[in-house]
């Protein structure tokens, strides 16, 4: 499929149960996003995503709990979906994850039960 019918997107899932300032939560998502891109820099879909810099699509969802973030982590891992799980230091706390860029239809089903992050 082409990018018009199946755009390349990056999903970011941020824990919504953390009582942190919004800026700190946004920073967590940014860390995971950059990490996922860095780890998959030579991937053809990542290159295509970055080539169209002014038209990048990110979908940011809220994850209600650490348990649900861990379940998502496991589901992505089991299906060989590439992503970066962000662990905030020095707290050693999982706060979010971001996929590498994928065609939306390849990964959207993992995120369909989560609401957009507010």
Backbone torsions as a table, in degrees:
resi	resn	phi	psi	omega
1	UNK	NA	153.9	179.4
2	UNK	-90.2	173.6	-175.9
3	UNK	-70.6	-14.3	177.9
4	UNK	-79.1	-38.0	-179.1
5	UNK	-92.7	-21.4	178.6
6	UNK	-144.3	79.3	-174.9
7	UNK	-65.5	152.3	173.8
8	UNK	-80.6	126.0	-177.3
9	UNK	-131.8	162.4	171.4
10	UNK	-121.2	124.8	175.6
11	UNK	-91.3	137.4	174.9
12	UNK	-126.8	126.7	-179.3
13	UNK	-117.8	116.7	-175.9
14	UNK	-114.8	135.2	177.9
15	UNK	-62.9	123.4	-179.9
16	UNK	-92.9	-3.9	178.8
17	UNK	-86.2	-11.0	-179.6
18	UNK	-75.1	132.0	-179.1
19	UNK	-94.0	55.7	-179.4
20	UNK	-103.8	159.5	173.1
21	UNK	-58.5	146.9	-178.6
22	UNK	-55.3	-39.6	179.5
23	UNK	-60.4	-39.3	178.7
24	UNK	-66.4	-39.2	178.4
25	UNK	-67.6	-40.3	177.2
26	UNK	-62.5	-41.0	178.0
27	UNK	-60.1	-38.3	178.1
28	UNK	-59.8	-46.4	178.4
29	UNK	-61.8	-39.1	177.6
30	UNK	-63.2	-43.5	178.6
31	UNK	-58.6	-47.8	-178.5
32	UNK	-64.9	-40.4	-179.6
33	UNK	-61.9	-50.1	179.7
34	UNK	-63.6	-39.9	178.6
35	UNK	-61.1	-44.2	179.6
36	UNK	-64.5	-40.3	177.9
37	UNK	-65.6	-45.8	-178.9
38	UNK	-60.4	-45.5	-178.4
39	UNK	-66.7	-20.1	-176.2
40	UNK	-124.3	30.4	-173.1
41	UNK	-58.5	-35.6	-177.6
42	UNK	-88.8	0.2	178.8
43	UNK	-68.2	136.3	-178.4
44	UNK	-59.0	-38.1	179.0
45	UNK	-69.7	-36.9	176.5
46	UNK	-64.6	-43.9	178.5
47	UNK	-61.1	-42.7	178.8
48	UNK	-64.0	-40.2	179.1
49	UNK	-61.8	-45.7	-178.5
50	UNK	-73.2	-29.0	179.3
51	UNK	-62.0	-32.5	-178.2
52	UNK	-101.4	55.3	-169.9
53	UNK	-51.6	-39.4	-177.3
54	UNK	-82.7	1.1	-179.4
55	UNK	-128.5	26.7	179.5
56	UNK	-67.2	142.3	178.5
57	UNK	-117.7	124.9	173.7
58	UNK	-122.1	143.4	176.4
59	UNK	-122.1	117.2	-174.7
60	UNK	-109.5	119.3	-179.6
61	UNK	-115.8	156.0	175.7
62	UNK	-95.0	136.5	176.6
63	UNK	-108.4	118.7	-171.9
64	UNK	-64.6	-18.8	-175.5
65	UNK	-159.4	163.7	174.7
66	UNK	-61.2	-40.3	-179.9
67	UNK	-58.9	-42.4	-179.8
68	UNK	-71.2	-33.3	174.0
69	UNK	-63.8	-41.8	178.6
70	UNK	-65.0	-38.0	177.1
71	UNK	-64.8	-42.5	177.5
72	UNK	-63.8	-43.9	176.6
73	UNK	-53.6	-48.7	-178.7
74	UNK	-66.0	-42.2	180.0
75	UNK	-62.8	-43.8	178.6
76	UNK	-65.0	-44.4	179.9
77	UNK	-59.7	-44.9	-177.6
78	UNK	-65.4	-25.1	179.8
79	UNK	-102.1	12.7	177.9
80	UNK	58.5	33.0	173.5
81	UNK	-83.4	128.9	-177.2
82	UNK	-84.3	134.6	-176.8
83	UNK	-159.9	170.0	174.2
84	UNK	-122.4	119.1	172.7
85	UNK	-87.5	121.0	-178.0
86	UNK	-89.8	129.6	177.0
87	UNK	-116.1	111.2	-178.6
88	UNK	-73.2	133.8	178.3
89	UNK	-114.8	146.3	10.9
90	UNK	-88.7	6.0	-176.8
91	UNK	-68.1	-21.6	-176.7
92	UNK	57.0	45.8	-174.2
93	UNK	-118.5	128.4	174.2
94	UNK	-71.8	122.2	-176.3
95	UNK	-114.4	-27.6	-176.7
96	UNK	-169.8	173.8	171.3
97	UNK	-146.1	158.8	176.9
98	UNK	-137.9	137.7	175.0
99	UNK	-80.5	161.6	165.0
100	UNK	-70.1	164.7	176.2
101	UNK	-63.4	133.6	179.2
102	UNK	-137.7	156.2	166.0
103	UNK	-57.5	134.5	-172.9
104	UNK	-53.2	-43.4	-176.4
105	UNK	-66.4	-18.2	179.9
106	UNK	-76.3	-23.2	-173.5
107	UNK	-130.5	-10.6	-172.8
108	UNK	-59.5	-30.5	-178.1
109	UNK	-64.8	-23.1	177.0
110	UNK	-71.3	-22.4	-171.5
111	UNK	-113.5	-2.6	-171.1
112	UNK	-63.6	-23.1	-178.5
113	UNK	-88.6	0.4	-179.0
114	UNK	-106.1	143.8	178.4
115	UNK	-85.4	156.3	175.0
116	UNK	-58.1	142.9	-178.3
117	UNK	-67.0	136.5	178.8
118	UNK	-116.1	NA	NA
